Structures are given as C-alpha cells and as structure tokens.
Amino acid sequence: MGTETTLVSEAPCEITLENFLEFPEGRKVLSCIQCGLCAGTCPYGDVMDYPPRRIIAMLRAGMLEKVFHSESLLNCVACYACMAKCPRDIRLTEVLLPLVKEEIFVHLPEVPPELQKALQNTLRYGNPMGESPRKRVAWTKTTDVPIPILGEMSRPVDVLWFVECYTSYHPRGQDNSRALAKIFNGLGIDFAILGNEEKCAGECARLVGEAGLFGTLQDYTMTLFRRYEGRFNRIVTSGAHAYDAFRYQYPALGFDYQVDHTMPFLFQHLEQLKPMLSRKLNYRVTYHDACCLGRHNGFYEEPRALLTAIPGVKLVEMTHNRINSICCGGGGGGMWLDTYYKAKGYERLSERRVKEAVATGADVLAISCPYEVSRFEDAAKVLGYDNKLVVRDISELLAEAMQS
Amino acid sequence: MNILVLLRMIPDVVEELEISNDGKTLDREFLRLIPNETDDHALEEALLLKERHGGKVTVVAPDAPELDDVLFACLAKGADRAVKISGVEPVMGGRAAARLMAQVLTTAPGLLPADLILTGVQSTEDLDGLMAPILSHLLQLPYVDNVTQVTADGPGKTVTAVKEFPSAVRAEFDVQLPAVLGIQAAEKPPRYVPVAKVRAVMKSQHLESAAAPAGVEAGQLEILQMAKPEPAEHAEMLAGDPAQVAGKICEILAARGVL
C-alpha cells in the first residue's frame, strides 16, 4: 500500500458496549466529572432526553438500557462539539455515542422515512440519493478538463481522487467537482478517480448507528483499494466525512494510505496556487467550519488561508467560528432527518447558521463539506436570504479566481 | 394465523431500461431487480397481523437475481419462512405468474393451507393487476382488493379488510378465512431492517426452495412489441417577471378554452 502513513492505528470499531471498559477509551468515561459541558455545547442538547452527560451517568449506573429505547440520539448530528469541549478528553463522538446509537438504531420502533430511504438507497445504489450507480461518473462529461478513470488506465497515478456521493450526483455538488478538476489540472496533479466503481465511504451510516451498512460499504471499498493496490500513492477527497472514515475507521481493516481532504491538500499547494489566482473577486466572505475538518481534525486555518489568498476577498468571521462553530445539521444522519426535526418543532441548524452568516454582512458563505451547499442554500431560501447570500465551496471560489 | 405473502421481483427503474433485439423483452445485461413495492407493503401488513395476533408469516417468491438478499431481509424483519420457487423465468408477466403461483401453492409441500394469502395489488410489469384475483379464482377463495388495513378477530375465523374506493370512500369487508387480499398499502410504511440483523439472519436461518411445476399454462396475453415512450414536444418555458408570466398563462388557458 502507500509509502507514507499518517493514519492513527486505533480501531474503535473493535470496541463494543460489552467490552467498553476494557479499552482505555472506555475507562476514560469513569473519569467524567459530570460538568455538563458536553450537554451545554450540543446544538440539540436542549431537546435531548439523554444528552451526553446523562448517557455517561447512566452507563456508569448500569441504566443504559433505558437510553436504548429512546430516540434521544437521533438528535445527535455528530458535530464533535461535546468531544472538543470535554475537559477529560472523553472521545464521545468518536467512540461512545456511535456505540450507543447502534443500540438505539436496532431498537427504533420506526426509522424516520427520509432517513430510511437514504439508508436503503446507500445499500442498494451506493449513494443516499438513490441515483443509478452507472451514472456516478456522468458529471465528468461536463468538465473542460479530462477526468481519468483508474480502471481504464494502464499506468499508476499519484493521487486517487475519491469523489464521494453529493459531489458526484447533486447538481451543486458537481460544481465543486468541476472546480476541483480545474484546480488539479492547473496544479498538474497526477490523479484519477474510481468512476462508477466508487460507492459511498459510509461514515454517516456509522454515525447514525447503522453499523452493518457501514461495514458493508467499508468491505466493498477496501476490496476496491486492494484491487488497485500499487496503482496510486495516496487518496484525496472533498468529502469531509469520507476523510474521517478513511482516517479513523478504515485502518481497522488494513487501510494505510495517506489521505487528505482537499482543503489541507490545496493548502499544501498554496504557493503554487497563488500565481494562478489572478482574477479579483470582490466578495465579502464568511467561512463555516465543517465539523469533521475543524473540531475533529483541527483544520481551522487552512481553509481561511486559501480564501484570503484570493485577490479581493475580505474574510469576516461569524460569532461562532473555529471550535465554537455551529454544525450545519447534516452529520450523524441529520442530512436525512430535516423532516423529523421539523415535525418535532426544532429549529434547523442550517437556518441558525445562515442567520449568523447574514449578520456578518457577508455576501458569500464559504463552505468545505459537500453536505453544506444544499443545506445552506435551502436554509437561505427558507429564510428569504437567497438574494443576499450565496453559498460557495472554497474550491469553487478558487476555480473562479483562476483565469481560464 | 398462517399467512402467505407472495413477493415478485420487478425491474428497477432507477436504471434505464433497454429493449432486447427481439423487440419484445427487456435487455437483461444491466437490468437489476427490486421487490415489488406493494408486495413489500403486503409483507408489512402480514408482519403487523403476526405481531398483534401471533401466527406465522411465509414469504414465497419466484427465483430471480438478488432474491436471496431480499428474502433474508424478509426473515430479518420477522417472517418465519422464505421459500423461493426455482425453474421460473426471472421476470414474468402478470397472468402467467398468477397461474404459476396458484399451481406452486397447491403442489409445493407445506405452503397450504394458509389462513391468508397477501400480495401487492399491482406491479409495474403487471398489465392489469390480476395476480391476486386470478389466484383467488384458481384457489376458489374469497378476495378483496385495494386493501389498506386488515384486522383479525380473536379466533382467526374472519378478518376485516378496509378497501379504498374513489372519492375517498372506504369500506370494511368481513372476510371469511381462508382468503386472498390484494394489498394497496400497509397501515404504515414498510419497516427498515438494519444490515447487521440481515447478516445475522444469513448465518442463523436458511431459505427453502420449491420447484415450479412443469408445463405451466402460458399467459393469455402475448407481448407483441415493446417500445420506449417517444419524446413529445418540449416544454415551453415562460420567461419574464411574475406579472408577465401570469399574463402568458392566462393567454394559454384562454386559448384552450379553460378560462
């Protein structure tokens, strides 16, 4: 496999709730001081019957069974806020909450229909939208630059670009992919994609508690990587959740490729990129820190450095930024629970975030996770701000700043 | 209550359908099959009846690609037995399928007698939704179609089937058992079954097989030609501000005599 390894070796999926306390991560829960920072920082903590603090208390009291029969953690959008704020460094979003969610998912009397459809689609078609797997590669016909497909090439490449679902199928996600293709081409990156063979990396299935679906997708993708062993050196993806899956979950199955999200990857090429950014964009931009990139992996400054490298861009910050960023509401299955949240009377997190973005006076809300473009555009329309604020992936802004 | 659910695998229209060179059949090279939606609702209704009144649910399906995964999912949802019928063309027309299923049910061991036979009221490859009525005719059993709810009495002698009529009219039928019901929709959407549960069932349970009887009578209808719908004229997009667009809509409606 790859020559460089930056992957953690911890394999959390070996941990179960039964053997939880045998692992260091499990024993850490014993040190919880019940300060409640986790519940306080949770964007839906106010509507949860069992916020993280109570779950830990009930686990220690042997009362966790009660939690399994509640829908409480359907409100967990896996934003890593609780984990980032925990003074005891308890790996809530990484380890404990997914394990509890697995049990909750099995006991759910009814899976909310929107989520059910997304999960069934992901299992059958490899993408949550239920689009044809044979059309996954169709977007490549709409680019100005050639997009090589690994299986059709006779030579190895440096970078395997793992495109992911929304960036393959969603019309606005495809804008991100077209922009990246232009940037990669401009930088002279030697890349290829998997084409129609690619399927969802599965992270959000895991984070909603559908561990079996995640395992199925993980097995499939690992088989694909093994088939192309020696044909690429490293993986780059614009999918923030795919990045997380490859970095933290796939190593348990022997994955040891270097993996980069496109934001830190392009940041590594910033000096080469700067001379290409010759078109002035007079935008006032605010940046939404994606949960996986920011709180989970600490990539706060790289996206900002890319934005401020664009001539004419003025970067302004929202009240909640970096570690305090508010989730778009799409993680942990939230992408397909909007109807459920709405029916419960909860405010959509994407709307809360768009209000903050508008308050900065920005005319562009910049994002770095493929879930966010549709979530924020929808929220802006619902709130009547669609004439005030446009949502753009940072890759789109970079490509726009490149003279064609 | 002993309930049989008939399940058909039909072409998945997420993939574009192609017609074979013979002009009468679907090209199977990229064709994928999926459980018929109303059959899935029939299974859900059967599982709800089992949960409320006890009994056993058996799923019977003509063999087809990807059927094993579907049947294991049925078992994981709560069905007790899953029987696949071998020796059948993977995609069958509606009337021939009904005759075949009637013969399979009467000849395969351990399927009949059943108190209830539930199946979807229609499928996309079914010309006129005759699977359940022909089946009931051949088996000489009472039949109600377009059913959206089934409740059973205590002793299991009768069920009450709610049938939908046009204009939002609903009727309740008391049906003597055994009977055949054509399910239009279950009382609630078909349940989700976690993949891990399906995987566990694959290890702990097995699928049964029964051979289709030889010499099944062909369907009464023959497919003469299969063709893709021809594209009609393109839609006209009305441009302009809302007042202009509204004006144009009024002109179009007036020209067609609607206004």
Chai-1 contact restraints between the chains, C-beta under 6 A:
chainA,res_idxA,chainB,res_idxB,connection_type,confidence,min_distance_angstrom,max_distance_angstrom,comment,restraint_id
A,V106,B,P194,contact,1.0,0.0,6.0,A-B,restraint_1
A,V111,B,Y192,contact,1.0,0.0,6.0,A-B,restraint_2
A,P113,B,P189,contact,1.0,0.0,6.0,A-B,restraint_3
A,Q116,B,Y192,contact,1.0,0.0,6.0,A-B,restraint_4
A,S132,B,V14,contact,1.0,0.0,6.0,A-B,restraint_5
A,S132,B,E15,contact,1.0,0.0,6.0,A-B,restraint_6
A,A211,B,A196,contact,1.0,0.0,6.0,A-B,restraint_7
A,G212,B,P194,contact,1.0,0.0,6.0,A-B,restraint_8
A,G212,B,V195,contact,1.0,0.0,6.0,A-B,restraint_9
A,G212,B,A196,contact,1.0,0.0,6.0,A-B,restraint_10
A,G212,B,R199,contact,1.0,0.0,6.0,A-B,restraint_11
A,L213,B,V195,contact,1.0,0.0,6.0,A-B,restraint_12
A,T216,B,V195,contact,1.0,0.0,6.0,A-B,restraint_13
